């Protein structure tokens, strides 16, 4: 990067759900992180979560051992909470539609 050029990360997920009763639902999750002079967006989204997880392990707040996927709420909830305080925030939206006939 040149002087005053910074990285940016954009993550956008769209989930389309059709429920058994025919109702349609769309859920989206969006993350936009800008890098800056003190820290890159990559560091904010990779290094900080790893450091938070390491801290939680050392504090005994994560009891699991081995390689873990990000599917356990006891792991991802405190990490997402800590990331929020670092300005890394996912914006989630939920839209429901009429029944499909």
MDTraj code that builds the backbone (N, CA, C; nanometers):
import mdtraj as md
import numpy as np

residues = "UNK UNK UNK UNK UNK UNK UNK UNK UNK UNK UNK UNK UNK UNK UNK UNK UNK UNK UNK UNK UNK UNK UNK UNK UNK UNK UNK UNK UNK UNK UNK UNK UNK UNK UNK UNK UNK UNK UNK UNK UNK UNK UNK UNK UNK UNK UNK UNK UNK UNK UNK UNK UNK UNK UNK UNK UNK UNK UNK UNK UNK UNK UNK UNK UNK UNK UNK UNK UNK UNK UNK UNK UNK UNK UNK UNK UNK UNK UNK UNK UNK UNK UNK UNK UNK UNK UNK UNK UNK UNK UNK UNK UNK UNK UNK UNK UNK UNK UNK UNK UNK".split()
xyz = np.array([
    [0.0830, -0.1184, 0.0000],
    [0.0000, 0.0000, 0.0000],
    [0.0870, 0.1242, 0.0000],
    [0.0384, 0.2279, -0.0657],
    [0.1057, 0.3559, -0.0615],
    [0.0698, 0.4298, 0.0668],
    [0.1324, 0.5435, 0.0862],
    [0.1031, 0.6244, 0.2043],
    [-0.0449, 0.6630, 0.2029],
    [-0.1100, 0.6466, 0.3158],
    [-0.2528, 0.6775, 0.3348],
    [-0.3454, 0.5833, 0.2575],
    [-0.2956, 0.4679, 0.2138],
    [-0.3803, 0.3632, 0.1557],
    [-0.3953, 0.2533, 0.2598],
    [-0.5180, 0.2086, 0.2811],
    [-0.5443, 0.1092, 0.3847],
    [-0.6305, -0.0030, 0.3282],
    [-0.6205, -0.1176, 0.3926],
    [-0.7006, -0.2306, 0.3472],
    [-0.8430, -0.2198, 0.4010],
    [-0.9318, -0.2990, 0.3428],
    [-1.0717, -0.3035, 0.3848],
    [-1.1213, -0.4457, 0.3624],
    [-1.2032, -0.4928, 0.4548],
    [-1.2639, -0.6255, 0.4414],
    [-1.4146, -0.6083, 0.4380],
    [-1.4775, -0.6736, 0.3414],
    [-1.6237, -0.6746, 0.3317],
    [-1.6671, -0.8201, 0.3281],
    [-1.7586, -0.8542, 0.4151],
    [-1.8140, -0.9893, 0.4215],
    [-1.9656, -0.9748, 0.4224],
    [-2.0325, -1.0383, 0.3282],
    [-2.1790, -1.0268, 0.3193],
    [-2.2369, -1.1645, 0.2899],
    [-2.3197, -1.2131, 0.3797],
    [-2.3842, -1.3434, 0.3624],
    [-2.5341, -1.3204, 0.3476],
    [-2.5950, -1.3929, 0.2559],
    [-2.7406, -1.3894, 0.2375],
    [-2.7907, -1.5326, 0.2489],
    [-2.8873, -1.5523, 0.3388],
    [-2.9458, -1.6847, 0.3590],
    [-3.0933, -1.6774, 0.3230],
    [-3.1349, -1.7576, 0.2247],
    [-3.2754, -1.7667, 0.1870],
    [-3.3357, -1.8915, 0.2487],
    [-3.4461, -1.8743, 0.3206],
    [-3.5088, -1.9864, 0.3912],
    [-3.6544, -1.9968, 0.3479],
    [-3.6966, -2.1170, 0.3132],
    [-3.8380, -2.1428, 0.2883],
    [-3.8844, -2.2404, 0.3948],
    [-3.9719, -2.1946, 0.4834],
    [-4.0203, -2.2759, 0.5943],
    [-4.1280, -2.3735, 0.5460],
    [-4.1509, -2.4832, 0.6197],
    [-4.2507, -2.5827, 0.5783],
    [-4.3898, -2.5239, 0.5554],
    [-4.4240, -2.4133, 0.6255],
    [-4.5563, -2.3521, 0.6061],
    [-4.5598, -2.2614, 0.4832],
    [-4.4497, -2.2541, 0.4081],
    [-4.4441, -2.1739, 0.2870],
    [-4.3915, -2.0329, 0.3074],
    [-4.3746, -1.9922, 0.4307],
    [-4.3236, -1.8577, 0.4566],
    [-4.1780, -1.8476, 0.4119],
    [-4.1454, -1.7347, 0.3512],
    [-4.0091, -1.7096, 0.3062],
    [-3.9394, -1.6171, 0.4050],
    [-3.8126, -1.6407, 0.4255],
    [-3.7346, -1.5579, 0.5158],
    [-3.5967, -1.5363, 0.4540],
    [-3.5490, -1.4140, 0.4615],
    [-3.4142, -1.3817, 0.4168],
    [-3.3383, -1.3230, 0.5345],
    [-3.2239, -1.3809, 0.5646],
    [-3.1369, -1.3284, 0.6699],
    [-3.0071, -1.2848, 0.6044],
    [-2.9573, -1.1679, 0.6447],
    [-2.8290, -1.1223, 0.5954],
    [-2.7380, -1.0882, 0.7123],
    [-2.6112, -1.1055, 0.6910],
    [-2.5092, -1.0695, 0.7892],
    [-2.3982, -0.9982, 0.7126],
    [-2.3681, -0.8750, 0.7531],
    [-2.2714, -0.7929, 0.6811],
    [-2.1656, -0.7391, 0.7763],
    [-2.0417, -0.7433, 0.7316],
    [-1.9290, -0.6909, 0.8074],
    [-1.8453, -0.6051, 0.7135],
    [-1.8160, -0.4821, 0.7546],
    [-1.7253, -0.3950, 0.6807],
    [-1.6235, -0.3434, 0.7818],
    [-1.4961, -0.3715, 0.7576],
    [-1.3885, -0.3296, 0.8474],
    [-1.2833, -0.2546, 0.7654],
    [-1.2483, -0.1362, 0.8133],
    [-1.1470, -0.0543, 0.7474],
    [-1.0168, -0.0606, 0.8265],
    [-0.9072, -0.0752, 0.7554],
    [-0.7769, -0.0660, 0.8187],
    [-0.7409, 0.0799, 0.8400],
    [-0.6360, 0.1031, 0.9141],
    [-0.5930, 0.2400, 0.9408],
    [-0.4434, 0.2456, 0.9635],
    [-0.3985, 0.3575, 1.0140],
    [-0.2552, 0.3760, 1.0385],
    [-0.2018, 0.2812, 1.1449],
    [-0.2828, 0.2521, 1.2475],
    [-0.2348, 0.1713, 1.3597],
    [-0.2553, 0.0215, 1.3394],
    [-0.3591, -0.0169, 1.2632],
    [-0.3883, -0.1600, 1.2486],
    [-0.4604, -0.1851, 1.1161],
    [-0.4221, -0.2934, 1.0492],
    [-0.4881, -0.3301, 0.9239],
    [-0.6222, -0.3964, 0.9530],
    [-0.7091, -0.3955, 0.8539],
    [-0.8367, -0.4652, 0.8667],
    [-0.8126, -0.6152, 0.8852],
    [-0.7105, -0.6682, 0.8191],
    [-0.6766, -0.8099, 0.8335],
    [-0.6397, -0.8416, 0.9775],
    [-0.5615, -0.7558, 1.0407],
    [-0.5239, -0.7779, 1.1810],
    [-0.6458, -0.7729, 1.2707],
    [-0.7375, -0.6792, 1.2419],
    [-0.8574, -0.6663, 1.3245],
    [-0.9459, -0.7901, 1.3159],
    [-0.9473, -0.8563, 1.2002],
    [-1.0390, -0.9684, 1.1801],
    [-0.9748, -1.1061, 1.1931],
    [-0.8415, -1.1117, 1.2027],
    [-0.7724, -1.2399, 1.2168],
    [-0.6940, -1.2452, 1.3477],
    [-0.6041, -1.1509, 1.3670],
    [-0.5174, -1.1538, 1.4849],
    [-0.5946, -1.1263, 1.6146],
    [-0.6840, -1.0277, 1.6120],
    [-0.7580, -0.9954, 1.7350],
    [-0.8472, -1.1112, 1.7787],
    [-0.9256, -1.1736, 1.6894],
    [-1.0058, -1.2878, 1.7350],
    [-0.9192, -1.4018, 1.7919],
    [-0.8053, -1.4281, 1.7297],
    [-0.7167, -1.5329, 1.7810],
    [-0.6628, -1.4956, 1.9189],
    [-0.6271, -1.3695, 1.9360],
    [-0.5772, -1.3236, 2.0661],
    [-0.6865, -1.3302, 2.1730],
    [-0.8082, -1.2939, 2.1364],
    [-0.9205, -1.3016, 2.2309],
    [-0.9440, -1.4467, 2.2716],
    [-0.9419, -1.5383, 2.1748],
    [-0.9609, -1.6802, 2.2056],
    [-0.8502, -1.7309, 2.2977],
    [-0.7263, -1.6920, 2.2698],
    [-0.6143, -1.7340, 2.3553],
    [-0.6330, -1.6825, 2.4977],
    [-0.6752, -1.5577, 2.5102],
    [-0.6992, -1.5001, 2.6421],
    [-0.8100, -1.5746, 2.7172],
    [-0.9188, -1.6081, 2.6457],
    [-1.0289, -1.6825, 2.7078],
    [-0.9846, -1.8216, 2.7528],
    [-0.8966, -1.8843, 2.6760],
    [-0.8430, -2.0157, 2.7143],
    [-0.7581, -2.0020, 2.8400],
    [-0.6696, -1.9022, 2.8418],
    [-0.5831, -1.8812, 2.9579],
    [-0.6619, -1.8468, 3.0846],
    [-0.7739, -1.7765, 3.0667],
    [-0.8581, -1.7402, 3.1807],
    [-0.9493, -1.8554, 3.2239],
    [-0.9464, -1.9664, 3.1500],
    [-1.0296, -2.0812, 3.1826],
    [-1.1744, -2.0667, 3.1403],
    [-1.2040, -1.9669, 3.0582],
    [-1.3414, -1.9441, 3.0135],
    [-1.3789, -2.0329, 2.8956],
    [-1.2806, -2.0835, 2.8222],
    [-1.3026, -2.1843, 2.7185],
    [-1.2399, -2.3126, 2.7705],
    [-1.3228, -2.4135, 2.7890],
    [-1.2771, -2.5401, 2.8469],
    [-1.2450, -2.6451, 2.7402],
    [-1.2950, -2.6268, 2.6196],
    [-1.2754, -2.7245, 2.5132],
    [-1.1283, -2.7336, 2.4750],
    [-1.0903, -2.8514, 2.4266],
    [-0.9522, -2.8721, 2.3822],
    [-0.9524, -2.9212, 2.2384],
    [-0.8418, -2.9015, 2.1704],
    [-0.8277, -2.9493, 2.0336],
    [-0.8764, -2.8476, 1.9327],
    [-0.8880, -2.8906, 1.8093],
    [-0.9329, -2.8034, 1.7013],
    [-1.0845, -2.7912, 1.7104],
    [-1.1324, -2.6684, 1.7171],
    [-1.2756, -2.6439, 1.7321],
    [-1.3262, -2.5592, 1.6161],
    [-1.4423, -2.5917, 1.5663],
    [-1.5078, -2.5068, 1.4676],
    [-1.5838, -2.3965, 1.5399],
    [-1.6208, -2.2907, 1.4700],
    [-1.6885, -2.1778, 1.5350],
    [-1.8390, -2.2001, 1.5519],
    [-1.8771, -2.3168, 1.6018],
    [-2.0183, -2.3509, 1.6123],
    [-2.0701, -2.3557, 1.7555],
    [-1.9837, -2.3408, 1.8519],
    [-2.0213, -2.3503, 1.9932],
    [-2.0426, -2.2096, 2.0489],
    [-2.1655, -2.1807, 2.0919],
    [-2.1979, -2.0462, 2.1421],
    [-2.1118, -2.0063, 2.2605],
    [-2.0662, -2.1026, 2.3392],
    [-1.9818, -2.0683, 2.4542],
    [-1.8453, -2.0166, 2.4087],
    [-1.8109, -2.0416, 2.2836],
    [-1.6849, -1.9909, 2.2280],
    [-1.7093, -1.8635, 2.1476],
    [-1.8043, -1.8673, 2.0526],
    [-1.8179, -1.7508, 1.9647],
    [-1.8857, -1.6312, 2.0300],
    [-1.9735, -1.6526, 2.1278],
    [-2.0425, -1.5397, 2.1911],
    [-1.9454, -1.4438, 2.2610],
    [-1.8561, -1.4919, 2.3489],
    [-1.7637, -1.3964, 2.4118],
    [-1.6645, -1.3340, 2.3128],
    [-1.6294, -1.4072, 2.2071],
    [-1.5380, -1.3519, 2.1072],
    [-1.6073, -1.2402, 2.0292],
    [-1.7325, -1.2626, 1.9861],
    [-1.8056, -1.1576, 1.9144],
    [-1.8283, -1.0358, 2.0034],
    [-1.8548, -1.0587, 2.1313],
    [-1.8732, -0.9483, 2.2258],
    [-1.7444, -0.8660, 2.2375],
    [-1.6323, -0.9327, 2.2493],
    [-1.5038, -0.8627, 2.2589],
    [-1.4706, -0.7907, 2.1281],
    [-1.5021, -0.8524, 2.0144],
    [-1.4770, -0.7880, 1.8854],
    [-1.5596, -0.6609, 1.8710],
    [-1.6823, -0.6638, 1.9225],
    [-1.7679, -0.5450, 1.9162],
    [-1.7007, -0.4270, 1.9858],
    [-1.6372, -0.4538, 2.0992],
    [-1.5681, -0.3455, 2.1710],
    [-1.4458, -0.2953, 2.0937],
    [-1.3984, -0.3754, 1.9975],
    [-1.2869, -0.3354, 1.9114],
    [-1.3366, -0.2698, 1.7821],
    [-1.4698, -0.2568, 1.7672],
    [-1.5265, -0.1941, 1.6485],
    [-1.5502, -0.2882, 1.5330],
    [-1.5385, -0.4182, 1.5568],
    [-1.5646, -0.5188, 1.4532],
    [-1.7066, -0.5708, 1.4779],
    [-1.8016, -0.5221, 1.3964],
    [-1.9434, -0.5463, 1.4229],
    [-2.0125, -0.6024, 1.2990],
    [-2.0840, -0.7117, 1.3175],
    [-2.1684, -0.7672, 1.2129],
    [-2.3062, -0.7014, 1.2226],
    [-2.3612, -0.6598, 1.1092],
    [-2.4969, -0.6057, 1.1046],
    [-2.5854, -0.7155, 1.0478],
    [-2.6847, -0.7557, 1.1257],
    [-2.7723, -0.8642, 1.0833],
    [-2.9130, -0.8116, 1.0589],
    [-2.9732, -0.8609, 0.9513],
    [-3.1100, -0.8218, 0.9168],
    [-3.1919, -0.9480, 0.8903],
    [-3.3212, -0.9360, 0.9167],
    [-3.4139, -1.0477, 0.8998],
    [-3.5391, -0.9954, 0.8324],
    [-3.5763, -1.0561, 0.7197],
    [-3.6954, -1.0147, 0.6478],
    [-3.7825, -1.1367, 0.6206],
    [-3.9088, -1.1249, 0.6522],
    [-4.0036, -1.2338, 0.6239],
    [-4.1034, -1.1881, 0.5186],
    [-4.1436, -1.2831, 0.4342],
    [-4.2356, -1.2535, 0.3256],
    [-4.3626, -1.3360, 0.3409],
    [-4.4565, -1.3110, 0.2507],
    [-4.5822, -1.3838, 0.2476],
    [-4.5570, -1.5310, 0.2136],
    [-4.6587, -1.6110, 0.2353],
    [-4.6501, -1.7528, 0.2006],
    [-4.6368, -1.7713, 0.0503],
    [-4.5708, -1.8799, 0.0127],
    [-4.5594, -1.9180, -0.1277],
    [-4.6763, -2.0101, -0.1588],
    [-4.7464, -1.9844, -0.2696],
    [-4.8603, -2.0701, -0.3053],
    [-4.8305, -2.1500, -0.4285],
])
top = md.Topology()
chain = top.add_chain()
for i, resn in enumerate(residues, 1):
    res = top.add_residue(resn, chain, resSeq=i)
    for name in ("N", "CA", "C"):
        top.add_atom(name, md.element.get_by_symbol(name[0]), res)
traj = md.Trajectory(xyz[None], top)
